[in-house]
Amino acid sequence: MYMGMSPFDAPGTYSLLQYTELAEGIWYPVGGFHAVVAAMVRICERLGVDIRLSTPVSRVIMSPDGKTATGVLTEAGDTLTADVVIINADLVYAYNNLLAPTPYSRSLQTRQGSCSSISFYWSLSRKVPELSTHNIFLADEYRESFDAIFDRQSIPREPSFYVNVPSRVDPSAAPEGKDSIVVLVPVGHLLNSSSSTTFTSPSKGLPKEELNWPALIASTRASILSVIQSRTHCDSLAPLITHEMVNDPITWEDTFNLDKGSILGLSHSFFNVLAFRPSTRARGLKGCYFVGASTHPGTGVPIVLAGAKVTTEQVLRDLGMEIPWTGMGGVEGKGKEKGEMDRVRRNGGLISDFGIWVLAIVVLVVSVLYVNSGLLVTWDWDRKRGWGSGSLEGAGLGMR
Ligand SMILES: Cc1cc2nc3c(=O)[nH]c(=O)nc-3n(C[C@H](O)[C@H](O)[C@H](O)COP(=O)(O)OP(=O)(O)OC[C@H]3O[C@@H](n4cnc5c(N)ncnc54)[C@H](O)[C@@H]3O)c2cc1C
């Protein structure tokens, strides 16, 4: 669900995520995700980087032939020239608003987007011990609620939602004796990209204008408050809320420029990952690169940070510059070259590479002899006894 996809549709590989979380645990930056930003700011300041806050970019400036990025133009009208432009804004929005529109940029808007959310951020006047750090409330009809969100891009009748209480593990997240709470209610994304006037959208999504958003948010709030109370048997949270912030599909799009309010960028369905995911190099534009959720490798803070490293190495390589962390575990392999991360390490393993090859050849020879011996491997569908139930049936390998 936190990939922005239905667990019934997500590629099975992602179930490994649950394994890693259970086996290895989860990292939490004390101070919240903003602590990661603050750490990066400290590094930038040490290196003399000029950071301009609240300075929206209106477009990327190109060379006269339109083939190379040469800087950016801010909404305030300032031109900033640059050897390299790295875009962190949502990739679909950026292709359609910051770069010259092309058939490719328009095609990105037809790609499957991740879900959106109605998110509540509450300061509570006291602790609510009935809530743990992570709390997932699944609708009784959870399959239907997933289909409503992820298939039909609508708002489920009965929501499934996630409640995080950071103050349970991080004392800096709330004053002593109080709790801070984040509620994430996944909902469909918007029907149309307001960032593009040239495109009519796919058929699924929430109609921005037709819906009564204040009423919708109020009913969602009432519904989750009631579910939390009835399932955890805590007192009503409503009178405890001393401060509240809300984000919804419209604010995700208007404030953060997330195309159609898709909170996790492009979906991670099969045709949106790996070779199909938009490249970190801007298409047809030298000196322009992407980082963030909708490019490689994908969404989520750790993944986006890992992706930023990939893009950085790409930029340095394109400029013919040295990658400072070469030999320190960086991903440097290109084509058939092997980087440190590509190598499988077997410290003191039971079998050497040579041993594995010998074993493989022995298995192959035995298999060929077995097949030629006339022994058949059969499958007993009814009793599902499986391979090797041992009937002899003419020559060759067969299945029944
Ligand atoms: C409610 C919610 C809960 C989440 N929970 C988790 C979680 O628990 N764990 C996790 O790992 N991930 C979580 N994520 C996902 C994670 O936040 C994103 O995947 C990640 O932040 C994406 O990083 P990004 O750099 O692509 O985009 P962003 O973090 O959105 O950064 C893009 C920046 O570009 C700026 N920008 C946009 N347009 C312009 C412009 N024209 N000019 C200048 N600046 C511009 C935006 O203001 C923004 O600051 C969550 C996301 C949401 C919405």
The ligand as an SDF file (V2000), in Angstrom:
LIG
                    3D

 53 58  0  0  0  0  0  0  0  0999 V2000
    1.6180   11.5040    2.8390 C   0  0  0  0  0  0  0  0  0  0  0  0
    2.9080   10.8560    2.4000 C   0  0  0  0  0  0  0  0  0  0  0  0
    3.5200    9.9270    3.2250 C   0  0  0  0  0  0  0  0  0  0  0  0
    4.7270    9.3490    2.8370 C   0  0  0  0  0  0  0  0  0  0  0  0
    5.3290    8.4530    3.6830 N   0  0  0  0  0  0  0  0  0  0  0  0
    6.5570    7.9770    3.3700 C   0  0  0  0  0  0  0  0  0  0  0  0
    7.2660    7.1430    4.2790 C   0  0  0  0  0  0  0  0  0  0  0  0
    6.7960    6.8520    5.3660 O   0  0  0  0  0  0  0  0  0  0  0  0
    8.4950    6.6870    3.9100 N   0  0  0  0  0  0  0  0  0  0  0  0
    9.0570    7.0150    2.7100 C   0  0  0  0  0  0  0  0  0  0  0  0
   10.1870    6.6020    2.4430 O   0  0  0  0  0  0  0  0  0  0  0  0
    8.4060    7.7900    1.8220 N   0  0  0  0  0  0  0  0  0  0  0  0
    7.1780    8.2940    2.1290 C   0  0  0  0  0  0  0  0  0  0  0  0
    6.5080    9.0900    1.2340 N   0  0  0  0  0  0  0  0  0  0  0  0
    7.0760    9.2790   -0.1080 C   0  0  0  0  0  0  0  0  0  0  0  0
    8.1800   10.2750   -0.1290 C   0  0  0  0  0  0  0  0  0  0  0  0
    7.8110   11.4390    0.5850 O   0  0  0  0  0  0  0  0  0  0  0  0
    8.4710   10.6500   -1.5890 C   0  0  0  0  0  0  0  0  0  0  0  0
    8.6800    9.4780   -2.3650 O   0  0  0  0  0  0  0  0  0  0  0  0
    9.7020   11.4980   -1.6950 C   0  0  0  0  0  0  0  0  0  0  0  0
    9.6070   12.6570   -0.8720 O   0  0  0  0  0  0  0  0  0  0  0  0
    9.8640   11.9560   -3.1280 C   0  0  0  0  0  0  0  0  0  0  0  0
   11.0060   12.7610   -3.2030 O   0  0  0  0  0  0  0  0  0  0  0  0
   11.1800   13.7470   -4.4230 P   0  0  0  0  0  0  0  0  0  0  0  0
   12.5270   14.3540   -4.2460 O   0  0  0  0  0  0  0  0  0  0  0  0
   10.8740   13.0380   -5.6940 O   0  0  0  0  0  0  0  0  0  0  0  0
   10.0330   14.8340   -4.2840 O   0  0  0  0  0  0  0  0  0  0  0  0
    9.6920   15.8840   -3.1640 P   0  0  0  0  0  0  0  0  0  0  0  0
   10.1410   15.4210   -1.8280 O   0  0  0  0  0  0  0  0  0  0  0  0
    8.2380   16.1830   -3.3870 O   0  0  0  0  0  0  0  0  0  0  0  0
   10.5860   17.1500   -3.5480 O   0  0  0  0  0  0  0  0  0  0  0  0
   10.3260   17.8920   -4.7120 C   0  0  0  0  0  0  0  0  0  0  0  0
   10.5440   19.3450   -4.3810 C   0  0  0  0  0  0  0  0  0  0  0  0
   10.4900   20.1080   -5.5890 O   0  0  0  0  0  0  0  0  0  0  0  0
    9.8070   21.3180   -5.3110 C   0  0  0  0  0  0  0  0  0  0  0  0
    9.3100   21.9060   -6.5750 N   0  0  0  0  0  0  0  0  0  0  0  0
    8.2830   21.4620   -7.3360 C   0  0  0  0  0  0  0  0  0  0  0  0
    8.1260   22.2490   -8.4070 N   0  0  0  0  0  0  0  0  0  0  0  0
    9.0680   23.2390   -8.3200 C   0  0  0  0  0  0  0  0  0  0  0  0
    9.3960   24.3640   -9.1130 C   0  0  0  0  0  0  0  0  0  0  0  0
    8.7610   24.6540  -10.2480 N   0  0  0  0  0  0  0  0  0  0  0  0
   10.3990   25.1740   -8.7000 N   0  0  0  0  0  0  0  0  0  0  0  0
   11.0980   24.9060   -7.5590 C   0  0  0  0  0  0  0  0  0  0  0  0
   10.8300   23.8510   -6.7610 N   0  0  0  0  0  0  0  0  0  0  0  0
    9.8160   23.0140   -7.1400 C   0  0  0  0  0  0  0  0  0  0  0  0
    8.6880   20.8910   -4.3680 C   0  0  0  0  0  0  0  0  0  0  0  0
    8.1740   21.9970   -3.6580 O   0  0  0  0  0  0  0  0  0  0  0  0
    9.4330   19.9020   -3.4770 C   0  0  0  0  0  0  0  0  0  0  0  0
   10.0290   20.5750   -2.3890 O   0  0  0  0  0  0  0  0  0  0  0  0
    5.3050    9.6830    1.5930 C   0  0  0  0  0  0  0  0  0  0  0  0
    4.6790   10.6270    0.7660 C   0  0  0  0  0  0  0  0  0  0  0  0
    3.4990   11.2140    1.1790 C   0  0  0  0  0  0  0  0  0  0  0  0
    2.8900   12.2500    0.3000 C   0  0  0  0  0  0  0  0  0  0  0  0
  1  2  1  0
  2  3  1  0
  2 52  2  0
  3  4  2  0
  4  5  1  0
  4 50  1  0
  5  6  2  0
  6  7  1  0
  6 13  1  0
  7  8  2  0
  7  9  1  0
  9 10  1  0
 10 11  2  0
 10 12  1  0
 12 13  2  0
 13 14  1  0
 14 15  1  0
 14 50  1  0
 15 16  1  0
 16 17  1  0
 16 18  1  0
 18 19  1  0
 18 20  1  0
 20 21  1  0
 20 22  1  0
 22 23  1  0
 23 24  1  0
 24 25  2  0
 24 26  1  0
 24 27  1  0
 27 28  1  0
 28 29  2  0
 28 30  1  0
 28 31  1  0
 31 32  1  0
 32 33  1  0
 33 34  1  0
 33 48  1  0
 34 35  1  0
 35 36  1  0
 35 46  1  0
 36 37  1  0
 36 45  1  0
 37 38  2  0
 38 39  1  0
 39 40  1  0
 39 45  2  0
 40 41  1  0
 40 42  2  0
 42 43  1  0
 43 44  2  0
 44 45  1  0
 46 47  1  0
 46 48  1  0
 48 49  1  0
 50 51  2  0
 51 52  1  0
 52 53  1  0
M  END
$$$$
